[in-house]
Amino acid sequence: SGFNSIGHMDTMLRGRHHVGHCKEGEEFIQNVFHVLFQMFSGKEKSNLSICWLQYEISKIVQCLQTKNKKKLKAQGKKSKKLAKNLLKAPDNRNDLSLWKLYAYLEWLLGNIDDARKVFDTALSTSETGGLKSPQLCSLSLLYAQLEVELLESLEGAVMSRAVHILTKLAESGPYVPYSGQVLSVNVLKARKTYEHALQDYLNKTPVSDQDEVSDANQLVNLVGCYALFQYLTVGIDAAVLIFAQTSEKLEAPGLQKCKDTGENFGTQNFPTALEAVTLLHTNLLRFHMKISVYPLNPLREALTEALKRYPSNQSLWRSYIHIQRKSHSASKARRFFDGVTRSTNSLEPWLFAIQAEQMRKKLIEKVQRADVGEIHSTIPETGLTNRIVALFEHAIQSENGTHCPLLWRMYVNFLV
């Protein structure tokens, strides 16, 4: 009986009360974690701890989305208690991935100073591996990204906390918390270090499959740190250049050859690295457009190229829909959706095409329902309604669409 709320139609509307699991469902999930926790040890146990904390963070994100402050406070208390208990375990004390999630949790709850303390503690106590330590790189990247999001403009960004974090990472010495300034000479040294580290990684050939997975992850973290560093110290064009160079290298025909013969390099994980780098690229462009004046075209081009290659990436589709809402002409986006749905079996393009049209319909109805005294002047928007129904019909006829409960529920909901 635990999951009764999932089957209800009204959960489609994401009302305040429907977000998250109902009580029995939540109890069930917590029990599963508790039972599994006794059964694992070592690496598996720390992986399970990470999953558990990620699940707690997802609930906090849901509370933030619905702006439910009361629920957020209660959820925050529970999640923090769990995070502290997990970190107390002897195996987890030096696990940077867990420290990273705990700091992120504090940040999401709005406790910025507490989060900074957690980040600083984790960086100070960790071994000094610098750019060679994947966990350290990943932690520093998240910390720097969160700090950058607090910036209101790029003026004086060279002296910001984010630059301090990224510079210290490149120095690979002991970490010293931010004191309010960054020395220019350190910035220059760090830039050289990043440049060499990236070249070394791109020219490296992994020994085994296991190495390849960790190398792919490490490459993404390294590119993220270096591009963010360049963005803050030089500007957006310098950051975009790094993404372009990395993508070019990862797409190189040499890689494809090895892929076909199954030799040394990139059998399956470098495509995922390329996808992650693309995501970093588009997110940075979106952020830059938010804090300064910048043309929309580079972002639109990057997104359309990426979506042709990764048609099932939901984050990229969300960004695409977000920028398309700003343009008054729908025809370009419709042609693009049409092209992608023809060339792939994945269902995401259909779902997002439908969502984009529904947003457009909502917008038009809002404009038409201008209140004139007691009379609401509404002209039904039949063109869009027919288009949405046609999209649903096509999507349901595709092989994956036939078996997708979400799609059927959305269709029934729309018809109602």
C-alpha positions as CSV (number, residue, x, y, z in Angstrom):
1,S,0.0,0.0,0.0
2,G,3.1,2.2,0.3
3,F,2.9,4.0,-3.0
4,N,-0.8,4.9,-3.4
5,S,-0.2,8.6,-4.2
6,I,1.8,7.7,-7.4
7,G,-1.3,6.4,-9.2
8,H,-3.4,9.5,-8.6
9,M,-4.1,11.8,-11.5
10,D,-3.8,14.9,-9.4
11,T,-0.1,14.3,-8.8
12,M,0.4,15.4,-12.4
13,L,-0.3,19.0,-11.3
14,R,2.5,18.8,-8.7
15,G,0.3,20.5,-6.1
16,R,2.0,21.4,-2.8
17,H,0.7,18.3,-1.0
18,H,1.5,15.7,-3.7
19,V,5.2,16.2,-3.9
20,G,7.3,13.5,-2.4
21,H,6.3,10.1,-1.0
22,C,3.3,9.5,1.1
23,K,4.0,8.4,4.7
24,E,3.9,4.6,4.2
25,G,6.1,4.9,1.1
26,E,8.7,6.9,2.9
27,E,8.7,4.4,5.8
28,F,9.2,1.6,3.4
29,I,12.2,3.3,1.7
30,Q,13.8,4.1,5.1
31,N,13.4,0.5,6.2
32,V,15.1,-0.7,3.0
33,F,18.1,1.5,3.7
34,H,18.3,0.4,7.4
35,V,18.2,-3.3,6.5
36,L,20.7,-3.0,3.7
37,F,23.0,-1.0,5.9
38,Q,23.6,-4.0,8.2
39,M,24.4,-6.3,5.2
40,F,27.2,-4.3,3.6
41,S,30.7,-3.3,4.6
42,G,33.6,-1.4,3.2
43,K,33.3,0.2,-0.3
44,E,29.7,-1.0,-0.8
45,K,28.6,0.5,2.5
46,S,30.1,3.9,1.7
47,N,28.4,3.7,-1.8
48,L,25.1,3.0,0.0
49,S,25.7,6.0,2.3
50,I,26.2,8.2,-0.7
51,C,22.9,6.9,-2.3
52,W,21.1,7.5,1.0
53,L,22.3,11.1,1.3
54,Q,21.5,11.8,-2.4
55,Y,18.0,10.6,-1.7
56,E,17.7,13.0,1.3
57,I,19.0,15.8,-0.9
58,S,16.4,15.1,-3.5
59,K,13.6,15.5,-0.9
60,I,15.0,18.8,0.1
61,V,15.1,20.0,-3.5
62,Q,11.4,19.0,-3.8
63,C,10.6,21.1,-0.7
64,L,12.5,24.0,-2.2
65,Q,10.6,23.7,-5.5
66,T,7.2,23.8,-3.8
67,K,8.3,26.6,-1.5
68,N,7.0,24.7,1.6
69,K,9.1,26.3,4.4
70,K,7.5,24.3,7.2
71,K,8.2,21.0,5.5
72,L,11.7,22.1,4.5
73,K,12.6,22.9,8.1
74,A,11.5,19.5,9.3
75,Q,13.1,17.6,6.4
76,G,16.3,19.6,6.9
77,K,16.6,18.5,10.5
78,K,16.1,14.9,9.7
79,S,18.5,14.9,6.8
80,K,21.3,16.7,8.7
81,K,20.9,14.3,11.6
82,L,21.3,11.4,9.1
83,A,24.3,13.0,7.4
84,K,26.1,13.6,10.7
85,N,25.5,10.0,11.8
86,L,26.8,8.6,8.5
87,L,30.0,10.8,8.8
88,K,30.6,9.5,12.4
89,A,31.2,6.0,11.1
90,P,34.9,5.3,11.2
91,D,35.0,4.2,7.5
92,N,33.3,7.4,6.3
93,R,35.3,10.0,8.2
94,N,37.7,10.5,5.3
95,D,35.2,10.0,2.5
96,L,35.2,13.2,0.6
97,S,32.2,12.3,-1.4
98,L,30.1,12.2,1.8
99,W,31.6,15.4,3.0
100,K,30.7,17.0,-0.3
101,L,27.0,15.9,-0.1
102,Y,26.8,17.1,3.6
103,A,28.1,20.5,2.6
104,Y,25.7,20.7,-0.3
105,L,22.9,19.8,2.0
106,E,23.7,22.7,4.3
107,W,24.0,25.0,1.3
108,L,20.6,24.0,0.0
109,L,19.1,24.7,3.4
110,G,20.4,28.2,3.2
111,N,23.2,27.8,5.8
112,I,25.9,29.2,3.6
113,D,28.4,29.8,6.4
114,D,28.0,26.4,7.9
115,A,28.3,24.8,4.4
116,R,31.6,26.8,3.8
117,K,32.9,25.5,7.2
118,V,32.2,21.9,6.1
119,F,33.8,22.4,2.7
120,D,36.9,24.1,4.3
121,T,37.2,21.3,6.9
122,A,37.0,18.6,4.2
123,L,39.6,20.3,2.0
124,S,41.9,21.0,4.9
125,T,41.9,17.5,6.3
126,S,42.1,15.6,3.0
127,E,45.4,14.3,1.6
128,T,47.1,16.8,-0.8
129,G,46.6,15.1,-4.1
130,G,45.7,18.3,-6.0
131,L,44.4,17.7,-9.5
132,K,45.4,14.0,-9.4
133,S,42.8,13.2,-6.7
134,P,39.3,12.7,-8.3
135,Q,37.4,13.2,-5.1
136,L,39.3,16.4,-4.2
137,C,38.6,17.8,-7.7
138,S,35.0,16.9,-7.6
139,L,34.6,18.6,-4.1
140,S,36.4,21.7,-5.2
141,L,34.4,22.0,-8.4
142,L,31.1,21.9,-6.5
143,Y,32.3,24.4,-3.9
144,A,33.5,26.8,-6.6
145,Q,30.3,26.4,-8.6
146,L,28.1,27.2,-5.6
147,E,30.3,30.2,-4.8
148,V,30.1,31.5,-8.4
149,E,26.3,31.3,-8.3
150,L,26.4,33.9,-5.5
151,L,28.2,36.4,-7.8
152,E,26.1,39.2,-9.2
153,S,28.6,40.2,-11.9
154,L,32.0,39.3,-13.1
155,E,33.6,42.5,-11.7
156,G,36.2,41.7,-9.1
157,A,35.6,37.9,-9.7
158,V,39.4,37.4,-9.8
159,M,39.5,38.1,-6.1
160,S,36.5,35.9,-5.2
161,R,36.4,32.8,-3.0
162,A,35.8,30.6,-6.0
163,V,39.1,31.6,-7.6
164,H,40.9,31.0,-4.2
165,I,39.4,27.4,-4.1
166,L,40.5,26.6,-7.7
167,T,43.9,28.1,-7.3
168,K,44.6,26.1,-4.1
169,L,43.5,22.9,-5.8
170,A,46.0,23.5,-8.6
171,E,48.8,24.2,-6.0
172,S,48.2,20.8,-4.5
173,G,49.6,22.0,-1.1
174,P,47.7,22.1,2.2
175,Y,44.4,24.0,1.9
176,V,44.1,27.4,3.6
177,P,40.6,29.0,4.0
178,Y,39.9,32.1,2.1
179,S,41.2,35.3,3.6
180,G,39.7,37.9,1.2
181,Q,42.3,38.1,-1.5
182,V,44.0,36.0,-4.2
183,L,47.6,36.8,-5.3
184,S,48.0,37.4,-9.1
185,V,51.2,35.3,-9.2
186,N,49.3,32.3,-7.8
187,V,46.6,32.7,-10.5
188,L,49.3,32.7,-13.2
189,K,50.9,29.5,-11.7
190,A,47.5,27.8,-11.4
191,R,46.7,28.5,-15.0
192,K,49.9,26.8,-16.2
193,T,49.2,23.9,-13.9
194,Y,45.7,23.4,-15.3
195,E,46.9,23.7,-18.8
196,H,49.5,21.0,-18.4
197,A,47.2,18.7,-16.4
198,L,44.5,18.9,-19.1
199,Q,47.0,18.1,-21.9
200,D,48.4,15.2,-19.9
201,Y,44.9,13.8,-19.4
202,L,43.9,14.1,-23.0
203,N,47.0,12.4,-24.3
204,K,46.9,9.6,-21.7
205,T,45.8,6.1,-22.6
206,P,44.1,4.1,-19.7
207,V,45.4,0.7,-18.8
208,S,42.2,-1.1,-17.9
209,D,38.4,-0.6,-18.1
210,Q,38.3,0.3,-14.4
211,D,40.9,3.0,-15.0
212,E,39.0,4.2,-18.0
213,V,35.8,4.9,-15.9
214,S,37.7,6.9,-13.3
215,D,39.8,8.7,-15.9
216,A,36.6,9.8,-17.7
217,N,35.1,11.1,-14.4
218,Q,38.4,12.8,-13.5
219,L,38.7,14.4,-17.0
220,V,35.2,15.9,-16.6
221,N,36.1,17.4,-13.1
222,L,39.4,18.7,-14.4
223,V,37.7,20.4,-17.4
224,G,35.0,21.8,-15.1
225,C,37.6,23.3,-12.7
226,Y,39.8,24.7,-15.5
227,A,37.0,26.2,-17.5
228,L,35.5,27.8,-14.4
229,F,38.9,29.2,-13.4
230,Q,39.3,30.7,-16.9
231,Y,35.8,32.1,-16.8
232,L,36.5,34.0,-13.6
233,T,40.0,35.1,-14.4
234,V,39.8,35.8,-18.2
235,G,36.2,35.6,-19.4
236,I,33.5,33.5,-21.0
237,D,35.4,33.1,-24.4
238,A,38.4,31.5,-22.6
239,A,36.1,29.0,-20.9
240,V,34.2,28.1,-24.1
241,L,37.6,27.5,-25.8
242,I,38.5,24.8,-23.2
243,F,35.2,23.1,-23.7
244,A,35.7,23.2,-27.5
245,Q,39.2,21.8,-27.3
246,T,38.2,19.0,-25.0
247,S,35.1,18.0,-27.1
248,E,37.2,18.1,-30.3
249,K,39.8,15.8,-28.7
250,L,37.1,13.4,-27.4
251,E,35.4,13.3,-30.7
252,A,38.7,12.6,-32.6
253,P,38.5,9.9,-35.3
254,G,41.4,8.1,-33.6
255,L,39.0,7.4,-30.7
256,Q,36.4,6.0,-33.0
257,K,38.9,3.6,-34.5
258,C,39.9,2.3,-31.1
259,K,36.3,2.0,-30.3
260,D,35.6,-0.3,-33.3
261,T,38.6,-2.5,-32.6
262,G,38.1,-2.4,-28.8
263,E,41.6,-1.3,-28.2
264,N,43.0,0.8,-25.4
265,F,41.0,3.9,-25.5
266,G,37.4,5.0,-24.9
267,T,35.3,1.9,-25.6
268,Q,32.3,3.2,-23.9
269,N,33.1,5.8,-21.2
270,F,34.4,8.7,-23.3
271,P,31.0,9.3,-24.9
272,T,29.7,9.8,-21.3
273,A,32.6,12.2,-20.6
274,L,31.7,14.1,-23.7
275,E,28.1,14.4,-22.6
276,A,29.1,15.6,-19.2
277,V,31.5,18.2,-20.7
278,T,28.7,19.4,-23.0
279,L,26.4,19.8,-19.9
280,L,29.0,21.9,-18.1
281,H,29.4,24.0,-21.2
282,T,25.7,24.8,-21.7
283,N,25.2,25.4,-17.9
284,L,28.0,27.9,-17.9
285,L,26.6,29.8,-20.9
286,R,23.1,29.9,-19.2
287,F,24.6,31.3,-16.0
288,H,26.7,33.9,-17.9
289,M,23.5,35.1,-19.8
290,K,21.8,35.5,-16.4
291,I,24.5,37.8,-15.0
292,S,25.5,39.7,-18.1
293,V,24.5,40.7,-21.6
294,Y,25.4,37.9,-24.0
295,P,23.8,36.7,-27.3
296,L,21.5,33.7,-27.2
297,N,22.8,32.0,-30.3
298,P,26.0,30.3,-28.9
299,L,23.8,28.6,-26.3
300,R,21.1,27.6,-28.8
301,E,23.7,26.2,-31.2
302,A,25.5,24.3,-28.4
303,L,22.1,22.8,-27.2
304,T,20.9,21.8,-30.6
305,E,24.2,20.1,-31.4
306,A,24.2,18.3,-28.0
307,L,20.6,17.2,-28.3
308,K,21.1,15.6,-31.7
309,R,23.8,13.5,-30.1
310,Y,22.2,12.9,-26.7
311,P,18.4,12.9,-27.4
312,S,17.6,11.4,-24.0
313,N,19.4,13.9,-21.8
314,Q,16.7,15.6,-19.7
315,S,18.9,18.4,-18.4
316,L,19.8,19.5,-21.9
317,W,16.1,19.4,-22.9
318,R,15.1,21.5,-19.9
319,S,17.6,24.1,-20.9
320,Y,16.4,24.0,-24.5
321,I,12.8,24.5,-23.5
322,H,13.8,27.3,-21.1
323,I,15.5,29.3,-23.9
324,Q,12.8,28.6,-26.4
325,R,10.1,30.1,-24.1
326,K,11.8,33.5,-24.7
327,S,11.4,33.4,-28.5
328,H,8.1,34.3,-30.0
329,S,8.5,32.1,-33.1
330,A,7.8,28.4,-32.4
331,S,8.5,27.1,-35.9
332,K,12.2,26.6,-35.4
333,A,11.8,24.7,-32.2
334,R,9.0,22.6,-33.8
335,R,11.2,21.7,-36.8
336,F,14.0,20.7,-34.4
337,F,11.8,18.5,-32.2
338,D,10.4,16.9,-35.4
339,G,13.9,16.1,-36.7
340,V,15.1,14.6,-33.4
341,T,11.9,12.5,-32.9
342,R,12.4,11.0,-36.3
343,S,16.0,10.1,-35.8
344,T,15.8,8.4,-32.3
345,N,13.8,5.9,-30.4
346,S,14.1,7.6,-27.0
347,L,10.9,9.0,-25.5
348,E,12.3,12.2,-24.0
349,P,12.1,14.3,-27.2
350,W,8.3,13.5,-27.4
351,L,7.7,14.3,-23.8
352,F,9.6,17.6,-24.0
353,A,7.9,18.6,-27.3
354,I,4.5,18.1,-25.6
355,Q,5.6,20.1,-22.6
356,A,6.9,23.0,-24.7
357,E,3.5,23.2,-26.5
358,Q,1.6,23.0,-23.3
359,M,3.6,25.9,-21.9
360,R,2.9,27.9,-25.0
361,K,-0.8,27.1,-24.7
362,K,-0.8,28.2,-21.0
363,L,0.9,31.4,-22.0
364,I,-1.6,32.3,-24.7
365,E,-4.6,31.5,-22.5
366,K,-3.1,33.7,-19.8
367,V,-2.8,36.6,-22.2
368,Q,-6.3,36.1,-23.6
369,R,-7.9,35.9,-20.2
370,A,-7.4,39.5,-19.3
371,D,-10.1,40.4,-16.8
372,V,-12.6,42.9,-18.2
373,G,-14.8,43.6,-15.2
374,E,-17.0,40.6,-14.7
375,I,-16.6,39.2,-18.2
376,H,-13.6,36.9,-19.1
377,S,-12.9,37.2,-22.8
378,T,-11.6,33.8,-23.8
379,I,-11.1,32.6,-27.3
380,P,-10.3,28.9,-27.3
381,E,-6.9,28.1,-28.7
382,T,-7.9,25.1,-30.9
383,G,-4.8,25.2,-33.1
384,L,-2.5,24.4,-30.2
385,T,-4.9,21.9,-28.7
386,N,-5.0,19.9,-32.0
387,R,-1.2,20.1,-32.3
388,I,-0.7,18.7,-28.7
389,V,-3.2,15.9,-29.4
390,A,-1.4,15.0,-32.6
391,L,1.9,14.9,-30.7
392,F,0.4,12.6,-28.1
393,E,-1.0,10.3,-30.8
394,H,2.4,10.1,-32.6
395,A,4.3,9.5,-29.3
396,I,1.9,6.7,-28.3
397,Q,2.4,5.0,-31.6
398,S,6.2,4.8,-31.1
399,E,7.5,1.5,-29.6
400,N,8.6,3.0,-26.3
401,G,5.6,5.3,-26.0
402,T,3.1,2.5,-26.1
403,H,4.6,1.1,-22.9
404,C,5.1,4.4,-21.0
405,P,2.5,4.9,-18.2
406,L,3.6,8.6,-17.8
407,L,2.7,9.4,-21.4
408,W,-0.7,7.8,-21.2
409,R,-1.5,9.6,-17.9
410,M,-0.4,12.9,-19.4
411,Y,-2.6,12.3,-22.4
412,V,-5.7,11.4,-20.3
413,N,-4.9,14.4,-18.1
414,F,-4.7,16.7,-21.1
415,L,-8.0,15.4,-22.6
416,V,-9.8,15.9,-19.2
